[in-house]
Structures are given as structure tokens and as C-alpha cells.
Amino acid sequence: MLNLAKAVRQLKKERAQTQTKLGQLDAALKVLGSLGGSSGRSGRAQMPGKKRRTMSAAARKRIGDAQRARWAKWKAARRSK
């Protein structure tokens, strides 16, 4: 029973340390969140002055046709086996 009590004490100690660490991480996240003024999103969409490029309908059609041709080639090769 002595070992079990020791294990329980150790686990409680580790839990307290983890809770302290989580509190510190929460505080750091709060500070960093207030500095950027962002909603948590990152990447290109958030950079001012940068717009996403739009693809023309013709370009989408070319890409789609090429992909359908690749699929057809793959399916044909699979049927012949």
C-alpha cells in the first residue's frame, strides 16, 4: 500500500505542475493574441495587400480536362490487366 500512496502523491504533484504550466501557456496565448489582433487565423489570407489569384473559367476547364484524361488513362490501364 505504501507504493500505491507514493504513486498517487507523485501523480498529484505532476498534475499540479501541469496545471501551472497550462496557466502559463494560457497567459502567453492571451498576450500574443492581443498583440496581433487576429482571430487566430494565419497564412496568406490575413496578409494585407495580398489577394488570392482567381482562375479563369478556361483555365479551370483545361485543368479539369487534363485530370479527366489522366483518370481515363489510369482506368484503361487498370481494365487491361
Secondary structure, DSSP 8 states (H G I E B T S, - for coil): -HHHHHHHHHHHHHHHHHHHHHHHHHHHHHHHHHHH---S--SGGGSTT-------HHHHHHHHHHHHHHHHHHHHHHHH-
